């Protein structure tokens, strides 16, 4: 191999490592001239020897001035080679790139300057080193020395110019490098990366849109940067890509949809807004490509329905409607189970709007894909039952709509009622807060008689008497003889429920008989509170027929006696007493007749025999057959009522005895006497009674 020392004078080599810049610069010019002469002679062996000398003895020297001189010398050699420099780039470029990580900032600066001069000479020929150059520039963009950053920016602009005009640049090889660096947090590096993405996207021959999924997440990550300038640059790049997507006939929506779904849950508001903007456009443009991703997209949309930012909520609502308008089929990769799972999960959201929209989706799926939804019923049924305890009335009503839709099938109807009763048994507060609302709504949506019959059949054998009592107090609607009989067995757990049922069904003799069968233990605070509510209910439109019947007291004697019986049970100072007393004072006295009917009522027994006939409420006579009125054996039903009430009294005594025993163990304590509701109590009852009877 040729000896470089015989080619380059010793004085030049000495000045190349001098501490003075001017001497190093003059020495470099000497090297340029020597290389130019050798190139003219075609002596590339000696040229390689000179480059090797500059590399080994200078650029890799432990002396900083030697390294600076070596870098200047390599740049000078490249200038001397001019058009023939490309064949020596493998020797020239690597030591320069190595100098980018030098500990001395001045050496790094000279490395930028050297590569800049080399690049100006070889232009597109150095594209083969692009990835290494890009990696070096990426690091230098965040260099601690301002002069190095400035030099790196100049080099960066030149490299961008060369890449945009080169036909040798490989985007496929570059993208993995870009993807690796997209999550770097350094603001200078982020600016550097966004700058390159924007430049490459502007080159017609480079398809950056096709590789957008590889760096889209990184761009979204920059939207939450603390620097306004970086956020603005990232947003500008994203806006440009979104516009390209709108105009492109072929886009990989699927991979990007996965990224957008994650970014829609970002804690940063601007990121969420941008993600929802993209999702909105994707749903409009994506078509069949997005069908497999509908569940994930829905999972991103539903939480945003309750976002604190109105713009985000607006995009979420619009996208949600757009998504719901797509009538996908299971055979088209439309995953009903996945969408149901998302909707079920969002029912646990703390935000009401999200829960409501999740229920709308379940309802929509039931309408369109009923058989598929019912296949997943076990997965969602418990969640739907729990939703009945939701704090929002609108949510509860929507849940009931869904339950009613499911319960159209007989087997699901029975399952619903059984599960409802089980839930009420476990959670008494749910029964007390929502019981009446739930039953009324189901009666509106399904056949009321069917609902009550099913509930009655379940409660008739209920072992928990206290629960059965609370349960029937929540059921306050009945009509017809058959329904009366079906309900009676279970409603016997509550005296006030039976009395209400009799008054509503116009079974006044039996109402009077039930009232007279009550004993001292039955007249407690809970009973009086319920009685207060009933008295107020009698003044509502639902009992208008009863009040009008009071215009004919001679015909409706048992009604009058039942009402007077209730009056006698109320404390005289209570508001309910005054309401009922005022109503009874308006009953005309002129229509009483002194016939058998009045005598029969005054006898106190609505089921006593009068020969072979029994007097009904309207004064007509029917054949008596075992004390049956309107085909109902009231004597037997009254006996059943009394038997159930005896069980309740025994239970109450047992509980009281247990409490007394517990008190005796703990020692004597002063106990405040329990008081029946006074006028003040009834005023409180008056306020609470607005929620409805029972």
C-alpha positions in Angstrom: 0.0 0.0 0.0 1.2 3.5 -0.8 2.8 5.6 1.9 0.7 8.7 2.6 3.7 10.4 4.3 5.6 10.4 1.0 2.6 12.2 -0.6 1.7 14.8 2.1 4.6 17.0 3.4 5.4 16.8 7.1 4.8 20.6 7.5 1.2 20.1 6.2 0.6 17.2 8.6 2.0 19.3 11.4 -0.1 22.3 10.7 -3.2 20.1 10.3 -3.1 19.5 14.1 -2.2 23.0 15.1 -4.2 24.7 17.8 -4.8 27.7 15.5 -7.7 27.4 13.1 -6.0 29.4 10.3 -3.1 27.0 10.2 -5.4 24.0 10.1 -7.5 25.6 7.4 -4.4 26.3 5.2 -3.1 22.7 5.8 -6.5 21.5 4.6 -6.3 23.5 1.4 -2.9 21.8 0.8 -4.5 18.4 1.3 -7.3 19.4 -1.2 -4.7 20.3 -3.8 -2.7 17.1 -3.3 -5.8 14.9 -3.6 -6.9 16.9 -6.7 -3.6 16.1 -8.4 -3.7 12.5 -7.5 -7.3 12.3 -8.8 -6.2 13.8 -12.0 -3.5 11.1 -12.3 -6.1 8.5 -11.4 -3.9 7.3 -8.5 -6.7 6.2 -6.2 -4.4 4.0 -4.2 -2.5 7.0 -2.8 -5.8 8.8 -2.3 -7.0 6.0 -0.1 -3.7 6.1 1.8 -4.1 9.8 2.4 -7.7 9.3 3.6 -6.6 6.4 5.8 -3.8 8.6 7.3 -6.3 11.4 8.1 -8.6 8.9 9.7 -6.3 6.8 11.9 -3.8 9.4 13.0 -6.1 12.4 13.2 -9.9 11.7 13.5 -9.4 8.9 16.0 -6.5 10.7 17.8 -6.9 11.3 21.6 -5.8 14.9 20.9 -8.8 17.3 20.2 -6.8 19.4 17.7 -5.8 16.4 15.8 -9.4 15.3 15.5 -10.5 18.8 14.3 -7.7 18.7 11.7 -8.6 15.2 10.6 -12.2 16.3 10.0 -11.2 19.4 8.0 -8.8 17.3 6.1 -11.4 14.7 5.1 -13.8 17.4 3.9 -10.9 18.9 1.9 -10.0 15.5 0.4 -13.7 15.1 -0.7 -13.7 18.6 -2.3 -10.4 17.6 -4.1 -12.0 14.4 -5.4 -15.1 16.2 -6.8 -17.0 13.8 -9.0 -14.9 10.9 -8.1 -15.5 11.2 -4.3 -18.3 8.7 -4.3 -15.9 5.7 -4.6 -14.1 6.8 -1.4 -17.2 7.6 0.7 -17.0 4.3 2.6 -13.7 5.6 4.0 -14.6 9.2 4.4 -18.1 9.3 6.0 -17.9 6.7 8.9 -15.1 8.6 10.9 -17.1 11.9 10.4 -20.2 10.2 11.8 -18.2 8.8 14.7 -17.1 12.3 15.6 -20.8 13.4 16.1 -20.6 11.7 19.5 -17.2 13.2 20.5 -17.0 14.6 24.1 -15.6 17.9 22.8 -18.3 20.2 21.5 -15.9 21.9 19.1 -15.1 18.5 17.5 -18.8 17.8 17.1 -19.2 21.3 15.5 -16.3 20.5 13.0 -17.9 17.1 12.3 -21.2 18.9 11.3 -19.2 21.4 9.1 -17.1 18.5 7.5 -20.2 16.5 6.7 -21.9 19.6 5.3 -19.0 20.1 2.9 -18.9 16.5 2.0 -22.6 16.4 1.3 -22.4 19.5 -1.0 -19.9 17.6 -3.1 -21.4 14.1 -3.3 -25.1 15.1 -3.0 -27.3 12.0 -3.7 -24.4 9.6 -3.6 -24.3 9.7 0.2 -27.9 8.6 0.5 -26.6 5.1 1.3 -25.6 6.6 4.7 -28.9 8.3 5.2 -30.1 6.3 8.2 -26.8 6.7 10.1 -26.8 10.5 9.2 -30.4 10.8 10.3 -29.6 9.0 13.6 -26.7 11.4 14.2 -28.7 14.5 13.4 -31.5 13.3 15.7 -29.0 13.3 18.6 -27.3 16.6 17.6 -30.7 18.4 17.4 -30.8 18.1 21.2 -27.1 18.9 21.7 -26.2 20.8 24.8 -24.0 23.2 22.8 -25.8 26.0 21.0 -23.2 26.2 18.2 -23.4 22.5 17.6 -27.3 22.7 17.4 -26.9 25.6 14.9 -24.4 23.6 12.7 -26.7 20.5 12.9 -29.7 22.6 11.7 -27.7 23.8 8.7 -26.6 20.3 7.8 -30.2 19.0 8.4 -31.6 21.5 5.8 -29.0 20.4 3.3 -29.7 16.7 3.8 -33.5 17.4 3.4 -32.8 19.1 0.1 -30.7 16.2 -1.1 -33.3 13.6 -0.1 -36.2 15.4 -1.7 -34.3 15.4 -5.1 -32.9 11.9 -4.8 -34.4 8.8 -6.5 -32.3 6.5 -4.3 -34.0 7.3 -1.0 -35.7 4.2 0.6 -38.7 5.1 2.7 -39.1 1.4 3.6 -35.7 1.4 5.3 -36.2 4.8 7.0 -39.6 4.2 8.6 -38.4 1.7 11.3 -35.8 4.3 12.3 -38.5 7.0 12.5 -40.9 4.8 14.4 -38.2 4.0 17.1 -37.7 7.7 17.8 -41.3 9.0 17.7 -41.9 8.5 21.5 -38.8 10.6 22.5 -39.8 13.4 24.8 -37.0 15.9 24.1 -38.7 18.9 22.5 -35.7 19.5 20.0 -35.9 15.9 18.8 -39.6 16.2 18.4 -39.3 19.3 16.3 -36.6 17.5 14.3 -38.9 14.5 13.7 -42.0 16.5 12.8 -39.9 18.5 10.3 -38.7 15.4 8.6 -42.2 13.9 8.4 -43.5 17.1 6.9 -40.7 17.3 4.3 -41.0 13.7 3.3 -44.8 13.9 3.0 -44.3 16.8 0.6 -42.3 14.7 -1.9 -44.7 13.3 -4.5 -42.7 10.1 -5.0 -42.7 9.2 -1.3 -45.8 7.6 0.0 -45.8 8.7 3.7 -49.5 8.1 4.0 -49.0 4.4 3.4 -46.7 4.3 6.4 -48.8 6.7 8.6 -49.9 3.9 11.0 -46.2 3.5 11.9 -45.8 7.0 13.3 -49.3 8.2 13.9 -49.3 7.4 17.6 -46.1 9.4 18.0 -47.6 12.5 16.4 -50.6 12.2 18.7 -48.3 11.9 21.6 -46.8 15.3 20.7 -50.2 17.0 20.9 -49.8 17.0 24.7 -46.3 18.5 24.6 -45.7 21.4 27.0 -44.3 23.4 24.1 -47.0 25.3 22.1 -44.8 25.3 19.0 -44.5 21.5 19.0 -48.2 21.0 19.6 -48.9 23.3 16.7 -46.4 21.5 14.4 -47.9 18.1 15.3 -51.4 19.4 14.8 -50.5 20.9 11.4 -48.9 17.6 10.2 -52.0 15.6 11.4 -54.4 18.0 9.7 -52.4 17.6 6.4 -52.5 13.8 6.7 -56.3 13.8 7.5 -56.9 15.9 4.3 -54.8 13.4 2.3 -56.9 10.5 3.8 -60.1 12.2 2.6 -58.7 12.4 -0.9 -57.0 9.0 -1.1 -58.8 6.0 -2.6 -56.8 3.5 -0.5 -56.2 3.9 3.2 -55.4 1.4 6.0 -58.2 2.5 8.4 -58.0 -0.5 10.6 -54.5 -0.1 12.1 -55.0 3.6 12.6 -58.4 3.1 14.2 -56.7 1.1 17.0 -54.4 4.0 17.7 -57.2 6.6 17.6 -59.3 4.6 20.1 -56.4 4.7 22.6 -55.8 8.4 22.1 -59.5 9.2 22.5 -59.0 8.2 26.2 -56.0 10.6 26.7 -56.0 12.8 29.8 -55.0 15.6 27.5 -58.1 17.5 26.1 -56.5 18.6 22.8 -55.4 15.0 22.1 -59.0 13.7 22.8 -60.5 16.4 20.6 -58.1 15.6 17.7 -58.7 11.8 18.1 -62.5 12.3 18.1 -62.2 14.4 14.9 -60.3 11.7 13.2 -62.6 8.9 14.4 -65.6 10.9 13.1 -64.0 11.2 9.7 -63.0 7.5 9.7 -66.5 6.3 10.5 -67.8 8.4 7.5 -65.0 7.3 5.1 -64.0 3.8 6.3 -67.0 1.8 5.3 -66.6 -2.0 5.5 -62.9 -1.7 6.5 -64.0 -0.5 9.9 -66.7 -3.0 10.7 -64.3 -5.3 12.7 -63.3 -2.3 14.7 -66.8 -1.0 15.5 -66.7 -2.3 19.1 -63.3 -0.6 19.8 -64.6 2.6 18.2 -67.7 2.5 20.3 -65.6 2.0 23.4 -63.9 5.3 22.6 -67.0 7.2 21.7 -69.2 6.4 24.8 -66.9 7.9 27.4 -66.5 11.0 25.2 -70.3 11.4 25.3 -69.8 12.8 28.8 -66.6 14.8 28.2 -66.4 18.2 29.9 -65.5 19.8 26.6 -68.5 20.5 24.4 -66.7 20.1 21.1 -65.6 16.6 22.1 -69.1 15.7 23.2 -70.4 17.1 19.9 -68.1 14.9 17.8 -68.9 11.9 20.0 -72.6 12.3 19.5 -72.2 12.8 15.7 -69.9 9.8 15.4 -72.2 7.7 17.6 -75.2 8.4 15.3 -73.1 7.7 12.2 -72.0 4.4 13.7 -75.5 3.4 14.7 -76.8 4.1 11.2 -74.6 1.4 9.8 -76.6 -1.8 9.7 -73.8 -4.4 9.9 -74.5 -8.1 9.8 -72.7 -10.7 11.9 -71.6 -12.5 8.7 -69.9 -9.2 7.7 -67.5 -9.4 10.7 -70.0 -7.3 12.7 -69.2 -8.6 16.2 -72.5 -8.3 18.2 -70.8 -9.9 21.3 -67.9 -7.5 21.3 -70.3 -4.5 21.0 -72.5 -5.8 23.8 -69.4 -6.3 26.0 -68.4 -2.6 25.4 -71.9 -1.4 26.2 -72.1 -3.6 29.3 -68.7 -2.2 30.5 -69.9 1.4 30.0 -72.9 0.8 32.2 -70.5 1.1 35.1 -69.4 4.6 34.0 -69.8 7.4 36.5 -71.3 9.6 33.8 -75.1 9.4 33.2 -74.9 10.3 29.5 -72.5 7.4 28.8 -74.7 4.9 30.7 -77.8 6.1 28.8 -76.1 5.8 25.4 -74.7 2.3 26.3 -78.3 1.3 27.0 -79.5 2.7 23.7 -76.9 0.5 21.9 -78.1 -2.6 23.7 -81.7 -1.7 22.7 -80.6 -1.1 19.1 -78.8 -4.5 18.9 -81.9 -6.2 20.4 -84.1 -4.6 17.6 -81.7 -5.6 14.8 -80.0 -8.8 16.0 -82.3 -10.2 18.7 -81.3 -13.8 18.3 -77.6 -13.0 18.5 -78.1 -10.7 21.6 -80.1 -13.4 23.4 -77.1 -15.8 22.9 -75.1 -13.4 25.1 -77.9 -12.8 27.6 -76.1 -14.5 30.5 -73.2 -12.1 30.0 -75.3 -8.9 30.3 -78.3 -10.0 32.4 -76.7 -9.4 35.8 -75.4 -6.0 34.8 -78.8 -5.0 33.5 -80.3 -6.1 36.9 -77.8 -4.1 38.8 -78.5 -1.0 36.6 -82.0 -1.0 38.1 -80.4 0.5 41.2 -79.0 3.4 39.2 -79.4 6.9 40.6 -80.8 8.1 37.3 -84.5 7.6 36.6 -83.9 7.8 32.9 -81.3 5.0 33.1 -83.7 2.8 35.1 -86.5 3.3 32.6 -84.2 2.4 29.7 -83.1 -0.7 31.5 -86.7 -1.7 32.0 -87.4 -1.1 28.3 -84.6 -3.6 27.5 -85.8 -6.1 30.1 -89.3 -5.9 28.7 -88.0 -6.4 25.2 -86.1 -9.5 26.4 -89.1 -10.7 28.4 -91.3 -11.0 25.3 -90.2 -14.6 25.2 -92.0 -16.6 27.9 -88.9 -18.3 29.3 -87.1 -14.9 29.6 -90.2 -13.4 31.2 -90.2 -15.9 34.1 -86.5 -15.5 34.5 -86.8 -11.7 34.7 -89.5 -11.8 37.4 -87.6 -14.4 39.4 -84.4 -12.4 39.2 -86.2 -9.2 40.1 -87.6 -10.8 43.3 -84.2 -12.2 44.2 -82.6 -8.8 43.8 -85.4 -7.1 45.9 -84.9 -9.8 48.6 -81.1 -9.1 48.7 -81.4 -5.3 48.4 -84.4 -4.0 50.4 -83.4 -0.4 49.7 -83.8 -1.1 46.0 -87.2 -2.4 46.6 -88.2 0.6 48.7 -86.7 3.1 46.3 -87.4 1.6 42.9 -89.9 -1.2 43.5 -93.0 0.7 42.6 -91.4 2.4 39.6 -90.0 -0.9 38.3 -93.3 -2.8 38.6 -95.4 0.1 37.1 -93.0 0.3 34.1 -93.1 -3.4 33.5 -96.8 -3.3 33.7 -96.9 -0.6 31.0 -94.5 -2.4 28.7 -95.8 -6.0 29.3 -99.2 -7.3 30.2 -100.0 -6.0 33.7 -102.0 -9.0 34.7 -99.2 -11.3 33.5 -96.7 -9.4 35.6 -98.8 -9.5 38.8 -99.8 -13.1 38.4 -96.1 -14.1 38.1 -95.1 -12.0 41.1 -98.0 -13.3 43.1 -97.2 -17.0 42.4 -93.6 -16.3 43.5 -94.5 -14.4 46.7 -97.3 -16.8 47.8 -94.6 -19.3 49.0 -92.2 -16.7 50.3 -90.6 -17.8 53.6 -89.3 -14.4 54.5 -92.4 -12.8 55.8 -90.9 -9.4 56.4 -89.7 -9.2 52.8 -93.1 -10.4 51.5 -94.7 -7.6 53.4 -92.5 -5.0 52.0 -92.8 -6.5 48.5 -96.6 -6.4 48.3 -96.6 -2.9 49.6 -94.8 -1.9 46.5 -97.5 -3.4 44.3 -100.5 -1.0 44.0 -102.4 -1.8 40.9 -105.1 -4.4 40.2 -108.2 -4.8 38.1 -110.6 -7.6 37.5 -111.8 -10.6 39.6 -109.2 -13.0 38.4 -106.4 -10.6 39.1 -107.9 -9.9 42.5 -107.8 -13.6 43.4 -104.3 -14.0 41.9 -102.9 -11.2 44.0 -104.7 -11.8 47.2 -102.5 -14.7 48.5 -99.3 -12.7 48.3 -100.8 -9.3 49.3 -102.1 -10.8 52.5 -98.7 -10.1 54.0 -99.7 -6.4 54.3 -103.1 -5.4 55.7 -102.9 -2.0 54.1 -102.1 -3.6 50.7 -105.2 -5.8 51.0 -107.4 -2.9 52.0 -106.1 -0.8 49.1 -106.7 -3.8 46.7 -110.3 -4.2 48.0 -111.1 -0.5 47.6 -109.6 -0.4 44.1 -111.5 -3.6 43.1 -114.7 -2.2 44.7 -114.8 -5.2 47.1 -116.1 -3.0 49.9 -117.7 -5.7 52.2 -114.4 -7.5 52.3 -112.5 -4.3 52.9 -114.7 -3.7 55.9 -114.2 -7.3 57.1 -110.4 -7.0 56.9 -110.5 -3.7 58.8 -112.6 -5.3 61.6 -110.2 -8.3 61.8 -107.3 -6.1 62.8 -106.0 -6.4 66.3 -103.9 -4.1 68.5 -100.6 -5.6 67.4 -101.4 -4.7 63.8 -101.8 -0.9 64.5 -98.2 0.2 64.6 -96.3 3.2 63.3 -95.6 1.5 59.9 -99.3 0.7 59.5 -100.3 4.3 60.3 -97.8 5.7 57.9 -99.2 3.4 55.1 -102.8 4.4 56.1 -101.9 8.0 55.9 -100.7 7.5 52.3 -103.8 5.6 51.4 -106.1 8.4 52.7 -104.2 10.8 50.5 -104.4 8.4 47.6 -108.2 8.3 47.9 -108.2 12.0 47.0 -106.4 11.4 43.7 -108.1 10.8 40.3 -107.6 7.0 40.4 -110.2 6.8 43.2 -112.7 9.3 41.6 -115.2 6.4 41.2 -115.1 5.7 44.9 -115.7 9.3 45.9 -118.7 9.5 43.4 -120.1 6.3 44.9 -120.3 8.2 48.2 -123.2 10.2 46.6 -125.3 7.0 47.1 -124.5 5.9 50.6 -127.6 3.8 50.7 -126.3 1.7 47.8 -122.7 1.6 49.0 -123.1 1.1 52.7 -120.1 -1.2 53.0 -117.9 1.4 51.4 -119.1 3.9 54.0 -118.5 1.5 56.8 -115.0 0.7 55.5 -114.1 4.3 55.4 -115.5 5.0 58.8 -113.5 2.0 60.0 -110.3 3.6 58.6 -111.2 6.9 60.3 -111.5 5.2 63.6 -108.0 3.8 63.3 -106.4 7.2 62.7 -105.2 9.5 65.5 -107.6 12.4 65.7 -104.9 15.1 65.5 -103.4 13.7 62.3 -103.8 15.4 58.9 -105.1 12.2 57.4 -107.9 12.0 60.0 -109.0 15.5 59.1 -108.9 14.8 55.3 -111.1 11.7 55.6 -113.4 13.3 58.2 -113.9 16.2 55.9 -114.7 13.9 52.9 -117.2 11.8 55.0 -119.0 15.0 56.1 -119.9 15.7 52.5 -121.8 12.4 52.2 -125.5 13.2 51.7 -127.8 11.6 54.3 -131.0 11.8 52.3 -130.3 8.7 50.2 -130.1 6.2 53.1 -132.9 3.7 53.1 -134.0 1.8 56.1 -134.2 -1.6 54.3 -132.5 -4.8 54.8 -129.3 -3.6 53.4 -128.7 -1.0 56.1 -129.6 -3.4 58.8 -127.3 -6.0 57.2 -124.4 -3.5 57.2 -125.0 -2.5 60.8 -124.9 -6.1 61.8 -121.2 -5.9 61.3 -120.9 -9.1 59.3 -120.8 -8.8 55.5 -120.9 -12.6 55.1 -123.8 -13.5 57.4 -126.6 -15.6 55.8 -130.1 -14.2 55.0 -132.0 -17.2 53.9 -130.7 -18.4 50.5 -129.5 -15.1 49.3 -126.7 -12.5 49.9 -127.0 -8.8 49.4 -124.3 -7.4 47.2 -122.8 -3.8 47.3 -125.3 -2.4 44.9 -128.3 -3.7 46.8 -129.2 -6.6 44.5 -129.7 -10.1 45.8 -127.7 -13.1 44.5 -128.1 -16.8 45.4 -125.8 -17.6 48.2 -123.4 -20.5 47.7 -120.9 -20.9 50.5 -120.5 -17.2 51.1 -119.3 -16.6 47.6 -119.7 -13.1 46.1 -119.0 -12.7 42.4 -117.6 -16.2 42.4 -115.1 -15.3 45.1 -115.2 -17.2 48.4 -114.4 -14.2 50.6 -114.8 -16.3 53.8 -111.9 -18.5 52.9 -109.8 -15.6 51.7 -110.4 -13.7 55.0 -109.3 -16.8 56.9 -106.1 -16.9 54.9 -105.5 -13.3 55.5 -106.0 -13.7 59.3 -103.7 -16.8 59.3 -100.9 -14.9 57.6 -101.3 -12.0 59.9 -101.1 -14.3 62.9 -97.7 -15.5 61.5 -96.5 -11.9 61.2 -97.6 -11.3 64.9 -95.7 -14.3 66.0 -92.7 -13.2 64.1 -92.9 -9.7 65.6 -93.2 -11.2 69.2 -90.2 -13.4 68.5 -88.1 -10.5 67.4 -89.2 -8.4 70.3 -88.3 -11.2 72.7 -84.9 -11.5 71.1 -84.3 -7.8 71.6 -85.4 -7.9 75.2 -83.1 -10.8 75.9 -80.3 -8.9 74.3 -81.0 -5.9 76.5 -81.1 -8.0 79.6 -77.7 -9.3 78.8 -76.3 -5.8 78.2 -77.9 -4.4 81.4 -81.0 -2.2 81.9 -81.2 0.9 79.7 -83.7 3.6 79.6 -85.9 3.2 76.6 -87.9 6.0 75.0 -91.6 5.2 74.5 -92.6 4.8 70.9 -95.1 7.4 69.8 -97.8 7.1 67.1 -97.7 9.8 64.4 -99.0 13.1 65.5 -100.0 16.0 63.3 -96.3 16.8 62.9 -95.5 13.2 62.0 -98.3 13.2 59.5 -97.0 16.4 58.0 -93.7 14.5 57.3 -95.8 11.7 55.9 -97.6 14.2 53.7 -94.3 15.2 52.2 -93.1 11.6 51.7 -96.4 10.4 50.4 -96.0 12.4 47.2 -93.7 9.6 46.0 -96.7 7.3 45.7 -98.6 4.7 47.7 -97.1 1.7 49.5 
